[in-house]
Structures are given as structure tokens and as C-alpha cells.
Amino acid sequence: MVPQEFALIWANQEKPMQFKTVAVTGMGTVTRDAVGLQALWRHLLAGGALPAPPTYFDSAGFRSQNTYTVDPQALWQRQLQSCWPASPALYQRLPCAGYGWLAAREALCQASLDNVDISCMGLSLATTSGGSMDSFASGGTTEDARYGALSSAAYLLAELLQLGGSVSVFSCACVSGAAALSHAFERVRQGDTPLMLAGGCDQVREADFAGFNALRAVAPDACRPFDENRKGMVMGDGAAMLVLEDLEHAIARGVRPLAIFRSFGLAADGHHLTAPNPDGLVRAMRQALAGTEGIPGYINCHGTGTQANDSSELLAMQQVFGSEPSEQVVSSTKSSVGHLLGSAGALEAVLTINVLREQCVPPMTTCNQPMATMNFRLPMRDRALPVVTDWAMSNSLGFGGLNGSLIFSRPSGNNPI
């Protein structure tokens, strides 16, 4: 219950002005197998690809050796060498900032903001590897200190993109992406700024890889979300960025939104550091649903492919939407791109919106035998599953019992509200 003194304070506060409607006007992605959202979508529709050992550290001695990690040198030669606005040494020191910069450029271009003054725009960034601390083991330098902080990638992106608004960094495990988007949503919804750039960028470090191997949370072969024979997650990295914009501001610029960001929910289990409990996700989903009038026909699940996560997540969805056979479609794109850690929620929000735009769900080709308790529709085979819906949800879960739920809708007609 809310303490009485706080309830009285809130009741006596002046009611806020009407909230702004938050539109998504641009999106960009970088993953191991594709740079750019269109290329990634084609890759997913084709069934994705299997993971492989990383190129920048030796995984041979680990229980699980495969990842969906970007090859930073190959990306430099193919994409960044001709357009990166800072020194090559800076990219080598902080590759995830390069991933974020490419994704941001794509999002800004799609939003028709690539050649205009965006000094009013703020940045809300999710990351678990936003700084490079590796060289501190041998003493470190001034440059190491400058770019070793968790916030380094965010501040560098703001500098390179010449953003003059607020800069916020979120590192709350695998819910970081959802938290960063939720913060940006509130900034625009409350009228603090008409534009926010929100998303995440990450690079898997050897220490991260060793930690998840020690937890036995990684699969020895492939990630198989919601499969009876699932054996764990597969780590991945990259970036995803979204432009969130006041709808009236977008319409005044002549830009049609890709989707409407309707609501979010954030809640904690208060249960265990690594073992999930469905109660927190139930609360997060119900918070998000309370801010909407639509039921999501598609849910992009956290779906890590671990025994604990998928069982708990399915139970939470059944508590909210029912346990009877359902026409709602659920999937986890981690089966094709891996788990981007702090950036996962941002990438999955982009893919959730693209499901709304394309009205189809890419296949989960690694799911061969669905969980016996699964009552939702799964896109299992080697072709996309059609879906007819105006509403979609993206869920994230993280260590520490953290949970996030985002809801998006399609714009409709001349009036996209």
C-alpha cells in the first residue's frame, strides 16, 4: 500500500497537462550477420544462421564456444573505415560505440534527421560494455581512464552526433534496453523534449563470456527458445537505435511514424539474483497493458533458451493472457541473433515494430519440439508466420529479478493516433 502521507502529496499535486503521443520515426541495427534493418529482416526471414566462435578472443577452452558476436575488424573494413568521424584508434578501443554510431546514423536517416540540426535531441543508451576496462589490468593510461567508464560510449556518441540534450546511461542487466527506451518515452511524453535517440550498443567481452559459461547458462550448440530440449542462451552483440518523437512534431515535419510507442511497465521480482520468478514480469506486463486499450497479437519474448527463463516467462504470459490455446503469436529472435545483453531489449523493440509493419513473424528454425505447456502460436518452421494485429509487446527479463514490458501499435490512416 502507498503510505498515506505520500498518497496525500500525490493527490494534491497539480494535474499535468495532456501527455504527448510518442511516435517511433527511425530505427537502425547492427548485428553479426547484417548491418541495417532491411538486411537483418531478410536474414531473419531466411531462417538466420548458426553461431560461431568469436574472432577477437579465443573461446576454445570454454564449455560453450560459439557466439553471435560482430567481427570488429571486418566491420571496420566493410562499413566504418570510410565514414567513422573519429580516429581509428578510438574505434579499436571502444568498438561498441562504432556499432551504436552506425545504428544511430541509420535511424536518423530514416527519420529524415540526418542533415538537420538535432542539438535539442537527447540520448538514452543501454549497455553492459560501454567502456573498455581491459587495459587497466596492465596499469592503464589517461586515455584508458577517459574511455573506460560505463558511460563512455554514450558520451562519445553524443559528441560525434552533436546531440545537445540530456544523456542517460542504463546498465541494469538484460532489461537495460527496455529501461533506456522507457526513460526516453517519458521524456517525450511529458513534453521535456520533442526528440530522443534511444537504444543500446554492446560488445561481448571475454570476462562476460567466461561468467555465463561458469553459470552454465550458455548452450553448447544453438539457442532453442521454448523448445523442450533447450540447453541455454548464445551470447551476441551489436547495436539498435530508435528515434522517439512527439507525434505532432513529426507530423509538422512531414514524417509519418513507423509505430506509436504506447506504454511500458518495469517491475522487479524481489526474489533471487539469477533465478526468475513470474510475478515481476506479470506486474510489468499489467502495468504496460493498463496504459493501452489494445491486446497484443504478437509478443516478442525474452526467450533466452534456458530452462529457467522460458518456463517462468511462459507461466507469466499465461497468468496475464490465459492458459487456454491462444491465437496470439510469440517468438524469441535470440534464436537467430543471440542475446545482446544490455542491448537486447532495444534490438527486440525494433524487431517487434517491424513485425507490426510487415504483419509477419520470422521463423525460429531451432525450435523443433515446443514445450508441452506452450499454448501460444510459435513460428517454428522455415518460413515466416503471418500475423494480423495492430498491437505488439516486447518483454525483457534480467538478472536481479528485473523485468520490462513495452507496447507498440501501428499508425493508422491519415491520423496515426
N, C-alpha and C positions, 0 to 999 in steps of 0.2 A: 504493500500500500504506500501511496505517496504521503509523507509526513504532512500534517495539517498546515504547518507554517509555510511550507513550500507551495501547497495547493492554493493557499490564500494569495501568495505573491503572484503565482501564475494567473489566477482568476482576475486579479486587479490590474494586470498588465494591459496596456493599450493594445487592442487588436491590430495585427499587422495589415498592411494594405494587401490587395489581391495579389496572390503569388503569380509569378511569370510562368508561362509554359516553356519547358525546356526541350529544344529540338537538338537532334544529332545531325550536323550538316557535313561532316567529313570524317573519314576513317582511313587508317593506314596500318599495315602489318609487315613484320619481318619474321620469318621462321627459317628453320634449316633448309626446307625444300622449296621455298618461294619467297621472293621479295615483291610485295604488293598484294593487295587483297584479291584482285581478279585472278592472279596466278595461283594464289593459295586456294581459292574456291575451286578452280579447275582441278587442282591437285587432290583436294578432299573428295570431290565428286568422282574422281577416278579411283578412289579407294586408299589414297595415301601411300606411304612406303614404310618399310620396317626400319627400326632404329639401327644404329651402327656405333662403333667406338668413337669417342671424341678425337679431334685432330690435335688438340693443344695440351693434352696431358695423357699419360699412359694409364689406361684402365685395366690392363691385363691382370693385375693382381687382385681384383675385386670380385666379389660373388657375382655381381651383375656388371657387364662390361659395356653395355650399349646405351646410347642416349639419342636425343633429337637436338643436339647442340649445333649451333651455327659454326662454320669454319671461318674464323675472323680474317684470316689471310685471304681466303678465296673471295670473301665478301668485299674486302678492300680492293682487290684486283678487278672484280666484276662491276662493282657499283660505286664505291666510295672514293676511289682514287681520283676520279675526275670532278668530284663535287664537294668533298668534305672541306668545310671552310676553316678548319684549324690545322695544326701541324700533324703529320703522320705519327709522330711520337706520342701525341696526346691520344689518338685513337688506339694505338698499341697499348697504352697504359689503361685506357678505360673503354674497351670495345662496346660495352652495353650502351654507352652514350651514342656511339655511331649507329647502333641498331635503332635507338629511340629517335635519332635525328632523321633517319630515312623514313620511319613510320610517320613522324610528325610532318615531314615535307609532303608526303602523300595525302595525309588528312587535310592539311591546309590548302593544298591544291584543289582537292575535291570540293572544299568549302568555298572556293574562289577567294581565298585569303592569301595566296602566295605572293601577290605583287601589291599589297596594300599595307598601310600602317596598322600593325597589331600590337602597338605598345600598351594598349589597355588590357590585353589578354593576360590571364593568369595561368599558372601551371600547377596541376595536381598529379604527382608522379608516384607510382608504386614501384618498389624494388626491394630485392634482398641482397643485391650485389652492386649498389650504386656507387661504391668506392672500391678501389683496388688496394687491399691491405697487404698483399703477398710480400712486397719488398721490405716491409718493416721487420721481417724476421732477420734480415741482414743489416739492420741499423736504420735504413731509411734516409731520405733526403727531404729538402724543403718541398720539392715537387710531390714527393710521396705524401707529405702531410696535407698539401693542398688538395690532392685528388684521392685521398684515402678515406675521406668521410663518407658516410652512407648517403649524404645529400649531394655529393659531388656531381653525379650525373645530372641531377635536376638543375643545379645552378649553372652547369655548363650548357645544358640545353636552352635555358632561359637566356643565357648570354649569346649563344650562336643564333637563336631565333629572334633575338631582340624583343623579348617579352618584358613588359613593364609592370604587369600586375603581380598579385601575390604568388609566391612559390611555396608549395607544401609538399612534404615527402611522407609517404606511408610505408611502413615496414612492419606489418602485423601478419607475418606468415603468409599463408596462401589466400588470405582474404584481403591482402593489400590492394589488389586491383579493384575489387568491389568497393573498398573503403575510399580509394582515391576518386573513383567516379562519383560516389555518393557525396563526397565533400564538394566536388566541382558542381554537381547538380544543385546543391543547396546554395552555393554562391550565386548561380544564375537565377535560380527560382526566387530567391529573396531580393533580387534586383541589385546585388552588390556590383555586378559586372555583366555586360551583355555577352561576353565570350570567355570560355575557359578551354584550355587544352588539357586533356586528362588521359591517363593511360599508365603504361608500365614498360620498363626495359630491364632485362636481366641477362646475366651470363653465368652458367653453371661453373662453379669453382671446384677444384679437386677436393677441398675440405667439405663442401656441400655433398659431393658425390660419395665421399667416404662415410659421412654421417648417415645418409639414408641407407647405404649398404649395411652399416652397423646395426641399424634399426630393423634390418631385413624387410624393408618396405618396398624394395625395388624388384621388378620382375627379371628373371634370368633370360627371358626371350622378348615377348611383346606385352604391351598393356592391353588387357582384356576387360574393359569395364562391364559390369553387370553380367559377367559370364560365370557359370558355376565353377569353372576351373581357373579363375583369375588368380594371379600369383603376385601382383604388386604393380607399382607405378613404373613409368620410364621418365627420367628427367629430360627436360628440354629447355631451350632458351630462345631469346628473340625480343620482339617488342610489338606493342599495339598502342595506337593513339587515336583518340576521338576528339572532335571539336564539338563542344556543347555550347549552344547559343540560344539566347532569348528568341522565341519564335517570331515575335513582332520585328525584332532586329533583322532576322534572316529574311522575312518577307519584304521588308523595306529595301534590302539589298538585292531582291530578286532571286533569292536562293531557296529552292524547295528542299525541305528536310528529308533526310533518309529515314528517320524514325522520330517518334516522340518518346523521350525518357519520362516515364510516368511516375515511378516511385521506387523506393528502396527500403530494405529492412536490415538492420545489423543487430546481432544478439550473440551472447556467449552462453556456452553450456554450464560453466562453473562446475566442471566435472573432473577432467583429467587432462594432463599435458598433451598426450598423444592419442588417447582412446576417445573416439567420438561418442556423443550422446545425442539422440534425435531431438531432444527438447529445444536446444538452441536454434537449430535450423527451422523447426516448426514455428518458433516465435518470429524469426527473421522473415519467413515467407508470409506469415499472417500480418506482420507489420507492412510489408510491401503490398499485399493484397488489399489492405484497409485503405490504401490511397488510390485505388482504382475501381472501375466498375466492370472490368472485363476479366475473364478467366483465361489464363494462358493455354493455348492449344499446343504449344511447344515449350519444353523445359530443357535448357542446356545444363546438364548436371555437372557437379564437381567430378564425379565418376573417376576416381584415381585408379581403379582396378585392384585395390587392396580389399581383403576380405572384410575388414572392419568398416572402412568408409562406405563401400557400396551397400552393405547391409543396413547400416544406420541411415544413410541418405534415402534409400528406398522406403524404409519404415517412416521417416519423417514426411515424405511426399504422400504416403498412404494416409497418415494421420490428418493431413491437410486436405487432400483431394479424394480420399476414399480408397478402399482396398478392393473394390469390385473391378472387373475388367473395364478398362477405360480406353477411349479413343484418343486421349492425349498422347502425344509423341514425346519421348525423352531420349536423349543421347548424350554421349560424352565425346567431345572432339579430341580428348587426350589420347585416344587410340591411334590418332594419325599425326599429332604434332607434339605429343609428350606433355609433361607437366612443367609449365613455365614459372612455377613457384610464385613469387610476388606479382608477376605479370599475368598469371593465368586468368584472373578474373577480367582483365582488360581485353585480352585476346578473345575470350569466350563471349564477352559482351558484343564485340564486333561480329562474331560469327552468329550469335543469336539474332542480331539485327539483320544480317544477311539472309537468314532463314525466313524472316518476315518479308524481305524484299523479293526473294526468289520463290517462296512458297514450296520449298523442298528441303529435306534434311539429308546431308551427306551420310553415306553408309559407315557403319562400324564393322569393318571387314574382319576384325579379330574376335568378334563376339559370335561364337559358334553354338553355344548352349546357354541360353538365358537362364538366370536364376529362377528357381522353381516358384518363388513368391512374386515374380515380376508380373504386374497387372497392366502396365502401360505398354504402348506400342514402341518397338525398337527398330531402327533402320539397320537390320543385320546384314543383308546380302550385299552384292557388289554393285548395287545401283541406289540412287537417291530415293527417298521415301517422300511422296507428295504430302503436303500438309496444307490445309485451308484454315488460316487463323489470322486474326488481326492483333493478337496479343501473344507475347512470349516472355519467358522468365529465364534468368541466368543465376545459378546458385554457386556459391563458393564456401568451402569449409577450410579451416586451418588449425594447425597445432595451437594448443592453448584453449581449445574449445570455441574458436571464433567462427562466426557464420555470417554470410551476407547473401542477400537476395535482391536482384534488380528486375524491374519490369519495364518493357518497352512495348510500344504499339505502332502500327503502321499509320502514316499520314493518310488522309482520305479526302478526295475531291479537291476543290479549289480552296476549301478551308481545312487545313490539315490537323485541326484540333479534334 
